[in-house]
Amino acid sequence: MGTTNIYCPWEDSSPESLLDLCGKYVISHPETFCVLHPESGLWCLRPGLALPMEICEKLITLWQDGDPKGLDDKFINIFKDLACTRLKRITLRNSSVSDHGLNLLLSHHLVEVDISNCSKLTERTLENINKVGETLTALVIGKTKTVLPDSVSLPESSDSSDSSPLSEIEQRGFILKTPNLRKLVVRDLYLPMEPQYFALLMKPLSKLTHLDMSGCFFLDELTYILHMKFLVSLNLHSVQRIQDAVPTIMKIKTLKFLDISQVNQKYGMFESPNTVLGNLVTSLPNLTGLDISGTNLPGDGTFDNYRESDKNGVKEEDMDTDNLCDIPGLQSRENNPLEFLGLYNTTHAACHRSHIPAKLVTGDANEEQILAAIAAYLDRPEVLVKALNELFHIFRFETCHDQQRALNLIILSMLRHRPDKHIQISGSASLFYIAKSEDKSGLSVRARRKMIVVLLDAMETHLDDSTMMRNGCLTLCQFRIPQDVLFEYPRLVLLVLHLIRGRGDGDDFVSRIAIYLLNSLACQVDGEQKELVGDLGTIETMLKLISDRLQQHVHDDMLEIAWSAMWNVTDETPVNCQRFLDGHGMTYFQKCLREFPDKPELLRNMMGLLGNVAEVKELRCRLMTSDLLTTFADLLDSNSDGIEVSYNAAGVLSHIASDGVEAWTIDHPTRNEVLERMVAAIERWDLASKRNINYRSFQPILRLLEVYHTPQCQHWAAWALANLTRVYPDKYCSLVEEEGGIQLLEVLLKSSIPYMRIQNLAKIVITQCQHYKDFGSLERMDLDSDS
């Protein structure tokens, strides 16, 4: 049974400890405290450094949290120097450590070792453990079957006079030489026709207090554990023919916890279950925890004692209802309830009964039982996935009252069983409902981050599973993008790009969510992150998607979002603008314009992107072709999407014209013709038009206010500022002032070059900004006087 009192360090809102923060950093940058040996390829501790035990053990734990498989000899080698590093307790669960690496750690005279599911370990590790076994008090071998010998007997065909490693085991009288061991966990060990194997394994372990042999075969009657006089916990989950061992178990009077549960009910059928359970419980006076999940031991739920009373003429109203017990075999515990009772998947749905003599029960009757089951069965994937599914149904159809505990258990389950697809899918399904719940604002930053990390872990591990990808993407969409995911920004961008690239089918739901996520990730981030998104291949991926749509003659939301994503990624990021041009982006622009001429959203996104390209002086020459300039000029007359397409076309032309007459290297259309059409378009626009655009900076527009050689450029810039400060004063008035726009406009007003309409627009901007500033000042004065 796993602990039922689960504490998670991310459950409160307190910041991470300095030790954790520093540990995560150095794990990500091992060169800060290690040196990579050029020949062996192993990390070595930097000369002069010495790490105390707490830090050494923390480093291993943090590495495990990040990537258990990545924990290998290369990293373990830093603990080679016993004078500079110290270890007592290590968990290498699911790691890639070899015999050599573990032996290096064993030289620290460890007290506790967990080597569950370490596929690279062999019987050599058993020899190494036995050499230093005096200090070990806890050994978790789990399912690492390669550590223990396959047999302790000579093969039948061998000459009994031959000496071999296998016969030596019997001769020396032990498998494990760990005389001070208090806890041993060995699971799913299958050894047919060798009943003496477990007797030999247990013989020297007289001091054991906790023994877990879950899933082991051919344990027989277990008489070979009767010499363990201190045994308080015995776990025999999913041991076949457990019925044969019950008489022996009844003799272990020291037991406080007993697990004889089964995953498969057919192995948990007892004759006379009420009698067996009754005798078992009364024989173990110290018992506080009992797991009989998957068995028929709870009986059928009838009240045998009250039936007898009824036969004797006792009326129902005269019965002692305070001492009811719905599990006949536990009647002796009516007044002394168990601390824990496992009833998950028992016959006759025992967990649904009303009167159960236990303080904590695992089952599927209610939220409390389901959460208790998840906590108790964290190491049992087959049972855990069922319990997680039950929890998902609570989130989906009911109300989860202890959401914090549920979240902790889901995360622990997903962290512990990253390779198990079914656990990841079930867990992520519940995370979706937690992330979208009304009280998600109560989640601490650490909890949000842990949710995001386990989702990314699960998605990266199960990239080919569409259900996992769907769950992960939908759940990530419930967070604030990009704010909540900035700490894993590159990792998430790479993941969504993979999902988009890997699915060329336009009907694929996962691809649609992925491209939506990518667009959100590219929006409202700074230039450095936009460059990173470009470095990771976003422009190339979007252009490939657009090319596929053009070949298929398909217009859909994927096509529109692809252009929108590039619009976001190129915003004030010249290198991404160049990537767009280098990837034949202008060719795709013209093809989309011809193929889908009546799609306003698509046209707006394309022109918004080209506005970003035109802002880059070094790239404008690549737009100077007759076909493109004619296209831009024609789009000035467009009414598509309100004024947006016309506005963006005028912006592109303003930036091109700002380079001067000498930069206009084409004969048709002429520069004057285009400028006249641009002014005519600007004058048609309503200054009160609401906009579908978001500016983070006005610098590109403000630069046009200084283009006195071409006042038409100033005209577009002044109109843009007048419109935005009028319609959205709260957002843009302060931005104009912060970036020096007022000074530029005042200089413009003093010049005789800009024509009257430009000066009027400049005055409008200055007046609106001053009014907003004064209004804000008056509001603050009122607040101060009230106080």
C-alpha positions in Angstrom: 0.0 0.0 0.0 1.3 3.5 -0.9 1.1 6.2 1.6 -2.4 7.7 1.9 -1.2 11.0 3.4 0.1 12.6 0.2 2.1 15.8 0.5 3.3 17.6 -2.5 5.8 20.5 -2.4 3.9 22.3 -5.2 0.6 22.3 -3.4 0.9 25.6 -1.7 1.7 29.1 -3.1 5.1 29.4 -1.4 8.0 29.9 -3.7 10.4 27.0 -4.4 13.3 26.6 -2.0 16.7 28.1 -2.9 18.1 24.6 -2.9 15.6 23.4 -5.5 16.1 26.5 -7.7 19.9 26.2 -7.6 19.7 22.4 -8.0 17.5 22.7 -11.2 19.9 25.3 -12.7 23.0 23.2 -12.1 21.3 20.1 -13.4 20.5 22.0 -16.6 24.0 23.4 -16.7 26.3 20.6 -15.3 29.4 22.5 -16.5 28.8 24.9 -13.6 30.1 22.2 -11.1 31.4 19.5 -13.3 34.0 18.9 -16.0 33.4 16.5 -18.9 36.3 14.0 -19.2 37.3 14.1 -22.9 38.2 10.4 -23.1 35.6 8.6 -21.0 32.8 11.1 -21.7 31.9 11.1 -18.0 31.2 14.0 -15.8 33.7 14.6 -13.0 33.3 17.0 -10.1 35.3 20.1 -10.5 38.6 20.1 -8.5 38.2 21.8 -5.1 34.5 21.3 -4.8 32.9 19.2 -2.0 29.2 18.6 -1.8 27.3 17.6 1.4 24.9 14.7 1.5 21.8 16.8 1.3 22.9 18.4 -2.0 24.2 15.1 -3.5 20.9 13.4 -2.9 18.9 16.4 -4.1 20.9 16.4 -7.4 19.9 12.8 -8.0 16.3 13.5 -7.1 16.1 16.5 -9.4 17.7 14.6 -12.3 15.1 11.8 -11.7 12.3 14.3 -11.8 13.5 15.7 -15.1 14.2 12.5 -17.0 14.6 9.2 -15.2 16.1 7.5 -18.3 18.7 10.2 -18.5 20.1 9.3 -15.1 23.1 7.1 -16.2 26.7 6.5 -15.5 27.8 9.7 -17.2 26.1 11.7 -14.4 26.6 9.2 -11.6 30.4 9.5 -12.0 30.4 12.8 -10.2 29.9 10.9 -7.0 33.0 8.8 -7.5 35.1 10.7 -5.0 34.0 9.7 -1.5 36.0 12.5 0.1 34.0 15.2 -1.8 30.5 13.6 -2.0 28.3 11.8 0.4 25.2 9.6 -0.2 22.9 7.6 2.1 19.6 7.2 0.3 19.1 7.0 -3.4 16.3 6.3 -5.8 17.3 5.1 -9.3 13.8 4.0 -10.4 13.5 3.7 -14.2 17.1 4.9 -14.7 19.7 3.7 -17.2 22.4 3.2 -14.5 24.7 0.1 -15.2 26.3 -2.3 -12.8 29.4 -0.2 -12.8 27.5 3.0 -12.0 25.5 1.5 -9.2 28.6 -0.1 -7.7 30.2 3.4 -7.6 27.1 4.5 -5.5 27.2 1.5 -3.3 30.8 2.4 -2.3 29.1 5.2 -0.2 27.8 2.5 2.2 24.2 3.3 1.4 21.4 2.8 3.8 18.4 2.8 1.3 18.5 1.9 -2.4 15.6 1.8 -5.0 16.6 0.1 -8.3 13.1 -0.6 -9.6 12.9 -1.0 -13.4 16.6 -0.4 -14.0 16.9 -2.4 -17.2 20.7 -2.3 -17.5 21.5 -4.0 -14.2 22.6 -7.6 -14.1 23.5 -10.3 -11.4 26.8 -8.5 -11.0 24.8 -5.9 -9.1 23.7 -8.6 -6.6 27.3 -9.5 -6.0 28.1 -5.8 -5.5 25.2 -5.4 -3.1 26.3 -8.4 -1.0 29.8 -6.9 -0.6 28.5 -3.9 1.2 25.2 -5.3 2.4 25.9 -4.7 6.1 24.7 -1.1 6.0 21.6 -1.6 3.9 18.3 -1.2 5.7 16.0 -0.8 2.7 16.3 -2.4 -0.7 13.7 -2.0 -3.4 14.4 -4.3 -6.4 10.9 -4.1 -7.7 10.6 -5.6 -11.1 14.3 -5.5 -12.0 14.3 -9.3 -12.4 17.8 -9.3 -13.9 19.5 -8.6 -10.6 18.3 -11.8 -8.9 19.5 -15.2 -10.2 17.1 -17.1 -12.4 17.6 -20.3 -10.4 19.3 -21.5 -7.3 19.6 -25.2 -8.4 21.8 -27.0 -10.8 20.3 -27.8 -14.2 19.1 -31.4 -14.3 21.5 -32.3 -17.1 24.6 -31.1 -15.1 26.9 -33.3 -13.3 26.4 -32.7 -9.6 30.1 -32.8 -9.0 30.6 -29.7 -11.1 31.1 -26.4 -9.4 29.0 -23.6 -10.8 27.7 -20.2 -9.7 24.2 -21.6 -9.3 25.2 -24.5 -7.0 27.3 -22.2 -5.0 24.2 -20.2 -4.0 22.8 -23.2 -2.2 26.1 -24.1 -0.7 26.7 -20.6 0.8 23.1 -20.5 2.1 21.9 -17.1 0.9 21.0 -15.0 -2.1 21.1 -11.6 -0.4 23.7 -11.0 2.2 22.0 -8.0 3.9 21.6 -9.0 7.6 20.4 -5.6 8.7 17.7 -5.2 6.1 14.4 -3.8 7.4 12.6 -3.4 4.1 12.6 -5.6 0.9 10.5 -5.1 -2.2 10.7 -7.8 -4.9 7.8 -7.9 -7.4 6.5 -10.1 -10.2 9.3 -12.7 -9.8 8.4 -15.9 -11.7 10.4 -19.0 -10.7 8.6 -22.2 -11.6 9.4 -25.5 -9.9 11.8 -24.0 -7.3 9.9 -23.8 -4.0 13.2 -23.5 -2.2 14.1 -20.2 -4.0 12.1 -17.9 -1.8 13.0 -19.8 1.3 16.7 -19.2 0.5 16.1 -15.6 -0.4 14.3 -14.9 3.0 16.5 -17.0 5.2 19.1 -14.4 6.3 16.5 -11.6 6.5 15.3 -12.1 10.1 15.2 -8.4 10.9 12.7 -7.5 8.2 9.9 -5.2 9.2 8.4 -4.6 5.7 8.2 -7.3 3.0 6.6 -6.7 -0.4 6.4 -9.7 -2.7 3.6 -8.4 -4.9 3.0 -10.5 -8.1 5.5 -13.2 -7.2 4.7 -16.8 -8.2 5.1 -20.1 -6.3 5.4 -18.7 -2.8 3.8 -21.8 -1.4 2.7 -21.6 2.2 5.2 -18.9 3.3 6.4 -20.8 6.3 9.9 -19.5 5.6 9.0 -16.0 6.8 7.9 -17.1 10.3 11.4 -16.4 11.6 10.9 -12.7 10.9 9.9 -11.7 14.5 9.7 -7.9 13.7 7.5 -8.1 10.6 4.8 -5.4 10.7 4.0 -5.0 6.9 3.4 -7.9 4.5 2.4 -7.1 0.9 1.2 -10.1 -1.1 -0.8 -8.3 -3.8 -1.7 -10.4 -6.8 0.1 -13.5 -5.4 -1.6 -16.6 -6.9 -2.9 -19.3 -4.5 -2.7 -16.8 -1.7 -5.3 -19.0 0.0 -2.6 -21.5 0.8 -0.6 -18.9 2.7 -3.4 -17.7 5.0 -2.7 -20.2 7.9 0.9 -19.0 8.0 -0.1 -15.4 7.9 -2.4 -15.9 10.9 0.7 -16.9 12.9 2.5 -13.5 12.3 1.2 -11.8 15.4 3.3 -8.7 14.8 1.6 -7.7 11.6 0.1 -4.2 11.4 -0.5 -4.1 7.7 -1.5 -6.9 5.4 -2.2 -6.8 1.7 -3.7 -10.0 0.1 -5.5 -8.1 -2.7 -5.8 -9.3 -6.3 -6.0 -7.5 -9.7 -7.8 -10.5 -11.2 -10.9 -11.5 -9.1 -10.6 -15.2 -10.2 -7.5 -15.5 -8.0 -9.2 -13.9 -5.0 -11.9 -16.5 -4.5 -11.9 -18.1 -1.0 -14.1 -20.9 0.3 -16.2 -19.7 3.2 -14.9 -16.1 2.8 -16.7 -14.8 6.0 -15.0 -17.4 8.1 -11.6 -16.9 6.5 -11.7 -13.1 7.0 -13.0 -13.4 10.5 -10.4 -15.9 11.6 -7.6 -13.9 9.9 -8.5 -10.6 11.6 -9.0 -12.1 15.0 -5.6 -13.8 14.7 -3.8 -10.6 14.1 -4.4 -8.4 17.2 -2.1 -5.5 16.0 -3.7 -5.2 12.5 -4.5 -1.6 11.6 -4.4 -1.9 7.8 -5.9 -4.6 5.5 -6.3 -4.7 1.7 -8.7 -7.4 0.4 -9.4 -5.6 -2.9 -10.3 -7.9 -5.8 -11.4 -10.8 -3.5 -14.6 -12.2 -2.2 -13.5 -11.9 1.4 -16.0 -9.1 2.2 -18.8 -11.6 1.7 -22.2 -10.7 0.3 -23.0 -8.0 2.8 -25.7 -9.8 4.7 -26.1 -9.3 8.5 -25.7 -12.9 9.7 -25.8 -12.0 13.3 -29.0 -10.0 12.9 -30.6 -12.7 10.8 -30.0 -15.1 13.7 -31.4 -12.5 16.1 -34.5 -12.0 13.9 -35.0 -15.8 14.0 -35.0 -15.6 17.8 -37.8 -13.1 17.7 -35.9 -9.9 18.1 -37.6 -7.0 16.3 -35.7 -4.7 14.0 -36.4 -1.7 16.1 -34.8 -3.4 19.1 -31.5 -4.1 17.2 -28.3 -2.3 18.2 -27.9 -0.1 15.1 -24.8 1.6 16.4 -22.8 -1.6 15.9 -23.9 -2.5 12.4 -21.3 -4.1 10.2 -21.9 -4.8 6.5 -18.8 -7.0 6.2 -19.5 -10.2 8.2 -15.8 -11.1 8.5 -15.0 -7.8 10.2 -17.7 -7.9 12.9 -14.9 -8.2 15.5 -13.7 -4.7 14.5 -17.0 -2.9 14.9 -15.8 -1.0 18.0 -12.2 -1.0 16.8 -12.2 0.1 13.2 -9.2 -0.4 11.0 -7.2 2.7 10.0 -7.2 1.4 6.4 -9.2 -1.1 4.4 -8.8 -1.9 0.7 -12.1 -2.8 -1.0 -11.4 -1.8 -4.5 -13.0 -4.1 -7.1 -14.3 -6.6 -4.6 -17.2 -9.0 -5.3 -20.7 -7.7 -4.4 -19.4 -4.1 -4.6 -18.4 -4.2 -0.9 -17.1 -0.6 -0.9 -20.7 0.7 -1.6 -22.0 -0.7 1.7 -23.1 1.7 4.5 -21.4 0.2 7.6 -17.7 -0.5 7.0 -15.5 -0.7 10.1 -12.6 1.3 8.7 -11.6 5.0 8.8 -10.2 5.0 5.3 -11.5 2.8 2.5 -10.4 2.4 -1.1 -13.1 1.8 -3.6 -15.2 3.5 -6.3 -18.2 4.4 -4.3 -17.3 8.1 -3.9 -14.6 10.7 -4.3 -13.0 9.9 -0.9 -12.6 6.2 -1.8 -11.3 6.9 -5.3 -8.7 9.4 -4.0 -7.7 6.9 -1.3 -7.3 4.2 -4.0 -5.1 6.4 -6.2 -2.9 7.2 -3.2 -2.6 3.6 -2.1 -2.0 2.1 -5.5 0.5 4.4 -7.0 2.8 1.5 -7.7 0.1 -0.7 -9.4 -0.5 0.6 -12.9 -3.3 -1.9 -13.7 -5.4 -0.7 -10.7 -4.2 2.9 -10.9 -5.5 3.5 -14.4 -8.9 2.3 -13.3 -9.0 4.6 -10.3 -7.8 7.5 -12.5 -10.7 6.8 -14.9 -13.1 6.9 -12.0 -11.7 10.2 -10.9 -12.1 11.5 -14.4 -15.8 10.7 -14.3 -16.2 12.7 -11.1 -14.6 15.7 -12.8 -16.7 15.3 -15.9 -20.1 14.5 -14.5 -20.0 15.6 -10.8 -18.0 18.0 -8.6 -14.6 17.2 -7.2 -14.6 18.6 -3.6 -10.9 18.1 -2.8 -9.4 19.3 -6.1 -6.1 20.1 -4.5 -5.6 16.5 -3.3 -6.8 15.1 -6.6 -4.4 17.3 -8.5 -1.5 16.2 -6.4 -2.3 12.5 -6.9 -2.8 12.9 -10.7 0.6 14.6 -11.0 2.3 11.9 -8.9 0.7 9.2 -11.0 1.8 10.7 -14.2 5.3 11.4 -12.9 5.8 7.8 -11.7 4.4 6.1 -14.8 5.5 8.3 -17.7 5.9 5.4 -20.1 2.3 4.1 -19.4 0.1 5.6 -22.1 -3.2 4.7 -20.4 -2.2 6.4 -17.1 -1.0 9.5 -19.0 -4.3 9.7 -21.0 -6.5 9.2 -17.9 -4.5 11.7 -15.8 -4.4 14.4 -18.6 -8.2 14.1 -19.1 -8.7 15.1 -15.4 -6.1 17.8 -15.7 -8.2 19.3 -18.5 -11.2 19.8 -16.2 -8.9 21.2 -13.4 -7.3 23.7 -15.8 -10.7 24.9 -17.1 -12.5 25.0 -13.8 -13.9 28.2 -12.4 -11.6 28.1 -9.3 -8.4 27.4 -11.3 -7.3 30.9 -10.3 -6.6 29.3 -6.9 -3.9 27.2 -8.4 -0.4 28.3 -7.3 2.2 29.1 -9.8 4.1 26.0 -8.8 1.0 23.8 -9.4 0.4 25.3 -12.8 4.0 24.7 -13.7 3.9 21.1 -12.5 0.7 20.5 -14.5 2.4 21.9 -17.7 5.6 19.9 -17.1 3.8 16.6 -16.7 1.6 17.3 -19.8 4.7 18.0 -21.9 6.4 14.9 -20.5 3.4 12.8 -21.5 3.1 14.3 -24.9 6.7 13.9 -25.8 6.7 10.3 -24.6 3.5 9.4 -26.6 3.8 11.5 -29.7 2.1 8.9 -31.9 -1.0 8.7 -29.7 -3.7 11.0 -31.0 -5.8 10.8 -27.8 -2.8 11.9 -25.7 -2.0 14.7 -28.1 -5.6 15.9 -28.1 -5.8 15.8 -24.3 -2.5 17.6 -23.9 -3.2 20.3 -26.4 -6.8 21.0 -25.1 -5.5 21.2 -21.6 -2.6 23.5 -22.4 -5.1 25.8 -24.2 -6.8 26.4 -20.8 -3.7 28.1 -19.4 -2.8 31.7 -20.1 -0.8 31.6 -23.2 2.0 32.6 -23.4 2.3 33.8 -19.8 1.9 30.5 -18.0 4.2 28.5 -20.3 7.1 30.9 -20.7 9.3 28.8 -18.5 9.0 25.9 -21.0 8.7 28.1 -24.1 11.2 26.4 -26.5 10.1 23.0 -25.5 6.4 23.7 -26.2 7.1 25.5 -29.5 9.1 22.4 -30.7 6.3 20.1 -29.6 3.5 22.0 -31.4 5.7 22.4 -34.5 6.2 18.6 -34.5 2.4 18.1 -34.3 1.8 20.4 -37.2 4.5 18.9 -39.4 3.6 15.4 -38.6 0.0 15.8 -39.7 -0.5 17.0 -43.2 -4.2 16.1 -43.1 -6.2 19.3 -42.9 -9.0 17.6 -41.1 -6.8 16.5 -38.2 -8.2 18.0 -35.0 -4.8 17.9 -33.2 -3.1 19.8 -35.9 -5.7 22.5 -35.6 -5.3 22.9 -31.9 -1.5 22.8 -32.3 -1.4 25.7 -34.8 -3.8 27.6 -32.6 -1.4 27.1 -29.8 1.6 28.1 -31.9 -0.2 31.4 -33.0 -0.9 32.1 -29.3 2.7 31.4 -28.4 4.0 33.8 -31.0 1.7 36.6 -29.9 2.6 39.0 -27.0 6.2 37.9 -26.6 9.3 39.9 -27.0 11.7 40.0 -29.9 14.1 37.4 -28.4 11.3 34.9 -28.1 10.0 35.7 -31.6 13.5 35.1 -32.9 13.6 31.8 -31.0 10.3 30.7 -32.6 11.8 31.5 -36.0 15.0 29.6 -35.2 13.0 26.5 -34.4 11.5 26.5 -37.9 8.1 28.2 -37.5 8.3 30.2 -40.8 9.3 27.1 -42.8 6.6 25.0 -41.3 3.9 27.6 -42.0 5.0 28.0 -45.6 4.9 24.3 -46.1 1.4 24.2 -44.7 0.4 27.0 -47.0 2.0 25.2 -50.0 0.0 22.1 -49.2 -3.3 24.0 -49.0 -2.6 25.7 -52.3 -1.9 22.4 -54.0 -5.1 21.0 -52.6 -7.0 24.2 -53.5 -8.3 24.3 -49.9 -9.1 27.4 -47.9 -9.6 26.7 -44.2 -8.8 28.1 -40.7 -5.4 26.3 -40.8 -4.4 28.4 -43.8 -5.6 31.6 -42.1 -3.9 30.9 -38.8 -0.6 30.0 -40.7 -0.5 33.5 -42.1 -1.6 34.9 -38.7 1.3 33.0 -36.9 3.8 34.4 -39.4 2.3 37.9 -38.9 3.0 37.6 -35.2 6.4 36.0 -35.6 7.7 38.7 -38.0 6.5 41.6 -35.8 9.6 43.8 -35.2 11.8 40.7 -35.9 13.8 41.4 -39.1 15.4 37.9 -39.2 12.0 36.2 -39.4 10.9 38.7 -42.1 14.0 37.6 -44.1 13.1 33.9 -43.5 9.7 34.6 -45.0 11.2 36.2 -48.1 13.9 33.5 -48.4 11.2 30.8 -48.2 9.4 32.3 -51.3 6.8 33.8 -49.1 5.9 36.5 -51.7 5.1 33.8 -54.2 2.7 32.2 -51.8 1.2 35.6 -51.1 0.4 36.2 -54.7 -0.9 32.6 -55.2 -3.2 32.9 -52.2 -4.4 36.2 -53.5 -5.4 34.7 -56.9 -6.7 31.4 -55.4 -8.8 33.0 -52.6 -9.6 36.6 -53.6 -12.7 36.9 -51.5 -11.5 35.8 -48.1 -11.2 39.0 -45.9 -9.6 37.3 -42.9 -6.9 35.7 -45.0 -6.2 38.9 -46.9 -5.9 40.9 -43.6 -3.4 38.4 -42.1 -1.3 38.4 -45.3 -1.2 42.2 -45.5 -0.4 42.5 -41.8 2.6 40.2 -42.3 3.8 42.3 -45.3 3.5 45.4 -43.2 6.1 43.9 -40.9 8.3 43.0 -43.8 8.0 46.5 -45.3 9.2 48.0 -41.9 12.6 46.4 -42.5 14.6 48.9 -44.6 17.1 46.2 -45.8 14.3 44.1 -47.2 12.1 46.7 -48.9 14.1 46.4 -52.1 12.9 42.8 -52.5 9.3 44.2 -52.7 10.2 46.5 -55.5 8.6 44.7 -58.4 5.9 45.9 -60.8 3.6 43.0 -60.0 3.8 43.5 -56.2 3.5 47.3 -56.3 0.5 47.0 -58.6 -1.0 44.5 -56.2 -0.5 46.7 -53.2 -1.9 49.8 -55.0 -5.0 47.8 -56.1 -5.5 46.7 -52.5 -5.8 50.4 -51.5 -9.3 50.3 -52.9 -10.3 47.1 -51.0 -13.2 47.2 -48.6 -12.3 43.8 -47.3 -12.5 43.5 -43.5 -13.5 47.1 -43.0 -10.4 49.3 -43.6 -7.8 46.8 -42.5 -6.6 45.5 -45.9 -6.6 49.0 -47.3 -4.9 50.4 -44.2 -2.1 47.7 -44.3 -1.6 48.2 -48.1 -1.1 51.9 -47.4 1.3 51.1 -44.6 3.4 48.9 -46.9 3.5 51.6 -49.6 4.3 54.3 -47.1 7.4 52.4 -45.9 8.5 51.6 -49.5 8.0 55.3 -50.5 10.0 56.5 -47.4 13.2 55.3 -49.1 12.9 58.2 -51.6 12.5 58.7 -55.3 15.8 57.0 -56.1 14.7 53.7 -54.5 11.7 53.5 -56.7 13.3 51.5 -59.5 10.3 50.4 -61.5 8.5 52.2 -64.3 5.1 51.0 -63.6 3.2 51.9 -61.6 4.8 55.3 -61.1 5.6 56.6 -57.7 3.3 59.6 -58.0 0.4 57.5 -59.1 0.7 55.2 -56.2 1.1 58.1 -53.7 -2.0 59.8 -55.1 -4.1 56.6 -54.8 -2.8 56.1 -51.2 -3.9 59.6 -50.1 -7.3 59.1 -51.7 -7.7 55.8 -49.8 -6.7 57.4 -46.5 -9.2 60.2 -46.9 -12.0 57.6 -47.4 -11.4 56.0 -44.1 -13.5 56.8 -41.0 -11.3 58.2 -38.3 -13.6 56.5 -35.7 -13.1 53.0 -37.2 -12.6 50.2 -34.7 -9.5 48.2 -35.4 -8.5 44.6 -35.6 -4.8 45.2 -34.8 -2.5 45.3 -31.9 0.6 47.5 -31.6 3.3 46.9 -29.0 5.4 49.8 -30.3 4.8 52.8 -32.5 8.5 53.2 -33.6 7.9 52.1 -37.2 5.0 54.6 -37.5 6.9 57.4 -35.7 9.8 57.0 -38.1 7.5 57.9 -41.0 6.6 61.3 -39.3 10.2 62.3 -40.1 9.9 61.6 -43.8 9.6 65.2 -45.0 10.6 64.4 -48.5 7.4 62.4 -49.0 4.6 64.0 -46.9 2.2 61.2 -48.0 4.1 58.9 -45.7 3.5 61.4 -42.8 -0.1 61.4 -43.8 -0.6 57.7 -43.2 1.4 57.8 -40.0 -0.5 60.8 -38.6 -3.9 59.2 -39.5 -2.9 55.9 -37.8 -2.0 57.7 -34.6 -5.1 59.9 -34.7 -7.3 56.8 -35.2 -5.7 54.7 -32.5 -5.5 57.4 -29.8 -9.1 58.3 -30.5 -10.7 54.8 -30.5 -8.3 53.3 -27.9 -7.0 56.1 -25.7 -6.3 54.0 -22.6 -4.1 51.7 -24.7 -2.3 54.1 -27.0 -2.2 57.7 -25.7 0.5 56.8 -23.1 2.4 54.8 -25.7 2.6 57.8 -28.1 4.0 59.9 -25.3 6.4 57.2 -23.9 8.0 56.8 -27.3 8.5 60.5 -28.1 5.6 60.8 -30.5 4.4 64.2 -29.1 7.8 65.9 -29.7 7.9 64.6 -33.3 4.3 65.8 -33.9 5.2 69.3 -32.5 8.2 69.5 -34.8 6.0 68.5 -37.7 3.6 71.3 -36.9 6.4 73.8 -37.0 7.4 72.8 -40.5 5.8 74.2 -43.7 6.3 71.0 -45.7 3.4 68.8 -44.4 0.1 69.9 -46.0 -2.9 71.0 -44.0 -4.6 67.6 -43.6 -1.4 66.2 -42.0 -1.2 69.1 -39.6 -4.8 68.7 -38.6 -4.3 65.0 -37.9 -1.2 65.8 -35.8 -3.2 68.3 -33.7 -5.8 65.7 -33.1 -3.3 63.3 -31.7 -1.7 65.9 -29.5 -5.1 67.1 -28.2 -6.3 63.5 -27.5 -3.1 62.6 -25.6 -3.2 65.8 -23.6 -6.9 65.3 -22.7 -6.2 61.7 -21.7 -3.2 62.9 -19.5 -5.3 65.7 -17.9 -8.2 63.4 -17.3 -6.0 60.9 -15.6 -4.5 63.6 -13.4 -7.9 64.9 -12.3 -9.0 61.4 -11.5 -6.0 60.8 -9.3 -6.5 64.1 -7.5 -10.1 63.1 -6.7 -8.9 59.8 -5.3 -6.3 61.6 -3.2 -8.9 64.1 -1.8 -11.3 61.3 -0.8 -8.5 59.6 1.2 
